[in-house]
């Protein structure tokens, strides 16, 4: 999507989700302003997170994320910016 991002992440025990999200937002905002001249701020202050409680919910969430771009770009058959790692876990 061109106005938000979906991510599933398993933070290591010594990492806080808030710190990880801040790092992603900071890095990507600097890159977008430097490379493409996007005006700041890039990201909204808040983020929406939720706990995935079991494998069924995980698979449902993955499916939602992978199919979400079709809501905006239904004419496209694939989305080269979609990236999945660890789908077999």
Secondary structure, DSSP 8 states (H G I E B T S, - for coil): --S---------TT--HHHHHHHHHHHHHHHHHHHH---S--S-S--------SHHHHHHHHHHHHHGGGGT-TT-S--TT-----TT-
